[in-house]
Amino acid sequence: MIEMAEIFRQYKEEYLRKYGDRILPSHRKTINDIINCRTPVLGGNLYTCDSCGKSHYSYHSCGNRHCPKCGSDSATQWVAKQSSRIPAVPCFLLTFTVPHELNKIIRSNQKDCYGLLFKSSSRSIKKLASDPRHLGAQPGMLGVLHTWGRNLSYHPHIHYLIPSGGINKQGKWCWTPYKDFFLPVRALSRIFRAKFRDGLKELNLYNSVPAEVWKKEWVVHSEPVGHGPEAIKYLSKYIYRIAITNSRILSLKNGRVTFSYKPVDAEDWRTMTLPVLVFMARFLQHVLPKGFSKVRYYGFLHQRCSNKLKSITIQLKLPTIKLSVEISKSFCCPDCGKEMSISSVLHRLRGPPC
């Protein structure tokens, strides 16, 4: 199986020659991190089995959030933490998408426009939820930014996990009056469109937008996703998912990469083949700006609102969930299955002897 690291390793220099100064520092760093991940370059540990005497090298992960090899431990810890916070009530997944005509502007102004996506979508939910005709309360929201479509195309959108109610001004829990959705999506989409438009004006980007964008119905989707903790587990695959995993890369032949993808609303997997440099560029366009937080919390799910969460638990007589997950640091021998111990530390830039 071909991996992203091998593609970058073989074609890094050609990619750098072609794009030169246009390559962002964050893209260069991601390329190097993925190439070096779990190799002698990053150092690691030498494990020895006390039972059979066999040795095994284990190299450090790069920790880059876009690396196909990293993130599973973080996902496990995140699920445990959030499962103990979110109320065990039915939840909805809301997805906010912008028209494709905005893609070029967003891609060229990523930090500002990604921030605007969060700001305009979260405020749209808050505005409609505050209306007594719908909820009349403050909702709790957990938002996640994604920038890709399933075939690696550029498709910025935000997912929100939202418990099916909120806290009103009197501190009382109010259930949403709807069963199949949290709030009316058509009303949400129009508020979202207006707030995003106003935000582009503040960023001095409005005049670059085609006029027909403001005549379109923007897409907001809502669906039920189960109760709190199970919904968090469902959402975790969105939180730590990257644009493409190594398992979906099928081949690298004659300078072309073939990968699999599953179209929206389709049951069968399909394949796409791209020139390798185009494939690399498609992947790297989803690298987020340095320091940009792609997961954000609002309302009673914000970290500062622990008292509101306690109040909800008491009012609804919900069980208190306390989960703790420890990532095992032990390493078992691949030959005899016994636990291995660290016999030496391998420093960065030094690999095992030949």
N, C-alpha and C positions, 0 to 999 in steps of 0.2 A: 504493500500500500504506500503510495506517495504521500508525503506530508508537506504542509505549508513551509516548514523549515527547509526542506530540500529544494523546493521551488525557489525560495528566496536565496538559498545558498548558491544555486546554479546560475541564477539570472540577476543577482543583485547588481553586479558591475554594469551589465548592459542596461538595466533599468536606470541606474544613476547617470550613465552617459546620455541616455535619451532625454531625461527630464531635468537633469542638472539642478540649477538654482531654483527651479519651481517646486522642488520637493521640500515639504515642510519638515522642520526639525523633529516633530512628533512622529512623522512617517519614517524618517531615518532611524529613530530610536526603536520604533516598533519592528522594523526589519531586522535590526541587529539583535534585539531581545529574542525574537522568535528563532533566529538562527542559533543563538547561544543557549537557548533554554535546555536544561538538563544535559549539558555537555561539560567536558572538563574546564571550559572557559570560566564557568561560574563557580567552580569548586564543588565540594560535596563531602561525602563520608565513605569510608571503606568499612563494610560490615563483614564480620567473620562469624561463622557458625561454630559454636562450642561443641556441637554434637558430631558433625561430619567434617569440620575443618574447612569447608568451602568458603570462598570470599566473593563478595559482590560489591561493585561500585554503584553508589547512588548519588547522582548529581543534583544540584539545586535547580529549582524552577526560577524562571525570570521574573514572575510576578506581574508581568504586563497584562492589563485587563483585556487586551485584544488577542492574546496568545491562545491558540487552540488547545494547548496542553495544560493551561493553568485554570484555576477557578473552582474546582469541585469542592475543595475543603471550605472555601469561603462561602459557597452556596449552602453547604450543610449547616454551617454556623449561623448564617443569616436566617435560614428557615426556622431554626430552633429559637432564635431571639424574637423574631416577629410573631411566631406562633404563640408565644407567651404574652404578647401585647395586644394582638387584634381580638376584638370581641367575637365569641363563637356564635355569630349570627349569620344568616344568608348574606352573601356578598355579590357584587356585580363587577364585571370588567368593562370599562368604558375606553374606547379607542378614538383618538382625535387624529384626523389625517388632513393634510393640506393639499390643494390642487397641484398637479405636477408642474404647472407653469411657474410655480414659485421655487422649484428645486434649484435652479441656477443661482438665484439670489441667496437662498439659504446656504448653499454649499460655499458660496464666496464670502459669506459673513457668518460663519458657523457659531461662534461663541455668542454673538448678539441674538441671532435668530433662534438658536436652540433655547436660549434663555427666554425669548419671547414666546416660543411654543409652550413652555411650562407656564409662564405668567398668564397668557391669554386663555389657555384651556382651564387651568385651575380656577381662575377668577370667573370664568363662565359657569362652572359647576357651582361655585359659592353663590353667585348672583341668582341663579335659577332656584337653588335649594333654599335660599332665604325667603322666597316667595311663599306665603302661607297657602296658596292654592296648590302647591306641589309638595313641599316638605315643611317650610317655615322653621328651619333649624340649620345649625352648622354641621356639615358632613365631615367625615374623616377620609382622607385620601392618601394613597401611596402611588406615586407616579414614576414611570420608567420610560426613558427615551430610547427609541430604536431608530436607526437611519436606513435600514436595508429592506429590500424586498427579498423574496425567497430565491431569486436568481441573481443575487448580489447587486441588483439595480439600486439606485439612490431613491429612498422612499422614507423620508422623515415622518415619524408619527409617535404619539405618546399613549401608553397604556396606563389606566388608573384602576387600582383595586379599591373598591368602596363598600364598606358595610351598609346594609340596607336601612339606614336611618341616620339620625343626627341628634345633637343636643340643642334645645331651644334656649332662649334668653333666660328662662326660669331654671335652667339646669336640668330639665326633664328630657328623657329620651322620647323621640318621635319616630315612628316607622314611616317609610315611604309608602304612599298609597298605591303604588304600582307593584304588580307581581313579576312581570316579565322584563322590566327595565327599571333603572333607578330614577331617571328623569326623562321627560320627552326629548328625544334626540334631535328632532327638527328644530325645536326652540333652542336647544344647546348649540347646534351648528350655526345658527344665525348670530347668536351672541358671540360665539367663538370667532366667526368671520369678522364681525365689527371690531372686536378687541384686537385681533391680529392686525387689521388694517390700521387702527389707531397707533399701534405699536410701531408699525413700519414707518408711519409719518414721523414719530419721535426719533427714529433711527435714520431719518432722511433717505429711506429706501423706497418710499411709496411710489415715486415717479418712475421707477424701473419696472413696475408691475403692469402687465397687460390689463387693459380695462375689463376684459371679459371675465377675469378672475372673480370680480366682485358681483357678477351676475349669476355665478354658479351656486348651486347648493353644495356646501361643504359637507364632508362625510364624518359623522359621529356614530359609532356603533356601540350598543350596550347589550350585554348578555349575562345571565346568572352563571356563577362559577362555584357554587357550593358554599359551605359554612367557613368561617374565619380561618382556622388552622389548615384545613384542607385546601382552601383557596390560596393561602400563602404558598403551600407546597406546589400548587399548580403554577403560580406566578413565578416561582423561583427559576423555572426554565426560561422565562423571559428576562429575568434580572441578569443572569450570568451567561446567557447565550451570546455568542459572537456571530459575525456575519456568516461564517461558514466553519464547520468542523472538519478535522482531518478525515473523518469517516466518509464524508461526502465527496472528497476528491478521489476520482476514479483512476485517472492516468495523466501522465505527462509524456507526450510523444511528439517528436518533430516540432518542438517549440509551441505546442498547443496543449491546453489543460482541459480535460473533460471532468465535469462534476455533475452530481445529481441534485435535483430540487423537486419539491412538491408544490405545484401551483395551488393558489387559494381555491377552496371549494372543489378540489380534485382528489380522487382517491389513489391514483397511480403516480409513481415517481417518474420523472423525465430526466433527460440529460441535456447538457449544454456544453459546447466546446468553444473555447475562446483562445486567441493568441496569448501566449504566456504573459507578455507585458501588459496586455489589456486586462487579463485576469488579476494581475498584481495591483494594477491601478484601481480596479473595481473594489478589491478588498481594502486597500489603504484609504479609499475615500470615506470609509466608515470609522476611521480612527478619530476619536473625540479630541477636542482641544485639551491641552494640558491643564489639569486641575478642575476640569468641568465635571460636576456631579450629575450622573445620569439617573440617580434614584433620589426622589424628594418626597417629603412628608408634609401633609397639610391638615388643618383642622384638629380634631381630637386625636389624630394619629401622629401629630407632631411630637417630637421628643420632650418638649416642654409642657405637654398637656397630660401628664401622668394622673393628675387628680381627676380630670374628666373621664379618663379610662376607668379609674377605680369606681367613680360614680355610676358609670354605665354597667359595670360588672355587678354592683350592688342592686341597682334598680331592676335589672333583668334577671337577677339571681343566677348569674352565669358561673360556671366552674372556673376556678383560677388555675391556669395551665402554667406549670413551671417545667421547662425543658432545658436540659444542659447537654451539650454535645462536646465531647473531647475528641480531638483528632489524634488518632493513634500515632505515636512516634516509633513504635516497634516495627521491626522488619523481619519477616519470616524467610527462612532459607527455601529457595525454589526447588532444592533437591530433596531435603528430608522434612521440610515443614516446621522445623524447630525455630524458636526465636533467635535472631542474630544480634550481636552486639557491635557497637562501633569500635573498631580497632585503631583507626587513625582518621584524621581530618585532612581533606584535600583542599588546599588553598586555591583561590581564584587564579586562572591562567595556567594551572598545572593539571595535567591529566594523569591517568594511570600509566605505569611504565609499559613500554611495548613488549 
